[in-house]
Amino acid sequence: MAERSSRRADAVRLARAQGLFNMACGLWPSLSMSSYEKVYGAKTDRFLVRTVGSLLVGVGLNQLRAAARPEGLPYAKRLGTSAALTQLRLDLINVFTGRVPPTYLIDAAAQAGWLYAWRRTAEPPPARTGTKIATQLGVALAGAAIGGGAAWAGDALGRRAARPAGEGAVTVPSPEVQPV
């Protein structure tokens, strides 16, 4: 019984810590875009950066509220893991396709840390932890590779279609419009 109480206390602390982390990361670009851009590079669409930040603030607030109630911990875990998985996936895909600078790997490491912490806190450790973690990491990396490959292929096709005629671009005659 004491172990269950200890796990619950750990989960409450984890939900609060990740909630505060998400709020701080979400508020950062709104409070100081210049310092944010010094770390993560210049942004062409600052509105989008602030929008995503506002969503993170909402996730963080909901994690804090859920941590205050015993029945809210599963909700806090779902919010925390889904936000961390989403950010980890996007960080990896966008770094490896060259869309964002490698400093985004710092955030990827933080998100992986939140996922690991939730795994350790929310349930007893499995007997074969190494195998399960390797499998989960393999699945995450495969998903990132597939997403990155698709993004790269889309970019390559877009560049090829944008080339002027005579430079290897394929030209397709447009259909003529017939009056009805």
N, C-alpha and C positions, 0 to 999 in steps of 0.2 A: 504493500500500500504506500509505503514511503517513497518507493521508486516512482510510482505513478504521480504522486504529488510533486516530486522533484522534476519530473518531465513536464508537468503542466507549468510549473514555475519557469522552467527554461523556455518553454514555448511562448509564455507571456512576455518574457524579456526579449526573446527573438522577434516577436511581432512588433513590439515597441521600438526596438533598435532599427529594424528594417523600415518601419513606418517613418521614423525620424530621418533615416538615410534618404528614403524616396522623397520626402518633403524637401530636404535640403538640396538634393540634386535637382529637383523640379523648380525650386525657387531661384537657384543660382543664375540661369540666363536672364531671368526677369530683373534680378537685383543688380547684376553686373555682367552685361553681355561682353564687355571688353575683356574681362578676366576669363570668362568662359571661352572666348575665341582664342585667347593666348594659349590655352591648353588644348582645345579641340579643333583649332583652325578657323579661318574666316568662314562665315555663313552667308549664303546668298539670300536665303529666305528666313530671316529672323523671326517672322511671325510663326512659322512652322515649329521652330525650336522652342519658342515660348508656349505654343499650344501643347506640344508633347510634355513640356515641363509642367504645365498646369494639370495635365492628366496624371502625372506622377504625384503631384501634390494631393490630388483626390484619392489616389491609391493609398498613399501614406496616411492620410487622415482616416480612411476607413480601416486600415490596419490598426491604428491606435484605438479607435472606437471598439473594434472587435476584440482587441486584447483585454479590454476592461470587463468582458463578460465571459463566463466559462463556456457558454454555448457558441461564442463568437470565434474561438480558436480555430476550428476547421475552416471558417470563412477567411480568417487572417492568413492561414496557411495557403489556401487556394489563391488568394490575391497575391501573396508574396511570391509563390512559385510561378504563377503565370506571368507576372510582371518580370521576374528575373529571367525566365526562359525566353520571353519575347525580346528583352533587351540583349541577352547573350547571343541569340540567333542573329539579330540585326547587327550587333557589333562585329561578330565574326564575318558575316557575309560582306558587309561594307568595307571592312579593313582589307580582306583578301581580294576583293574586286577593285581596290584602289579608290573607292568613292570617298573614304574618310581616312584621316591620318592614323598611324599605328597607335597613337595615344588612346584611341578607343579600346585598345586591349586592356588598359587599366580598368575601365568599366566592365569589360568582359570578365576579368578576374574577380571583380567584386560580385558580379551577378552569379558566377559559378560558386563563390563562397557562400552566398545566401542559399543557394540550392543545396549545397552540402550541409549547411547548418540546419535547414529544415529537415533534411533526411535524417540527420543524427538526433535531432530533438524530438521529432514527432512520433517516433516508433523505436522499439528496441533494435539494437544493431543486429543485422542478419549474420548468420554463421559464416557466409562466404562473401564478405563485403567487397574484397578486391575484384572478384569476378563481376559482381553486379555493377560496381562503379565503372569498370572497364567497358562493360556492355552499354551502359547509359552514355558514357563519353563517346563511344563509337557511334551510337545512334545520333547523338547531338552533332558530332563532326560530319557524319554522312549527310544529315539534313542541311548543315551549313554548306557543304560541298555542292550538294544538288542545287540549293538556292543560289550559291555563288556562280556555279556553272551556267544556270539559266540566265542570271543577270549579265554575265560575260557574253553569252551567245546573243542576247538581245542587243547589247551594245555593239557587238561586231556586225550584226545584221543592219543595225541603224547606220553605222558608219559606211558600210558598203553601199546601202541604198542612197546615201547622201552624196556619193562621189559623182562628179560630172560625167556625162556620157563620154565614152572613149577611154576612160581610166579604169576599166574593168567593171563598171556598174552595169547592171542589167536594166535595160529599158523595156518597159511594157507599154505598148500603145494603149491609150485610153479609149474606151468604147465611145462610139459616136452616139449622140443623143438623137433619137428619132422622134419627130412630132407625132402626137397621138391623133 
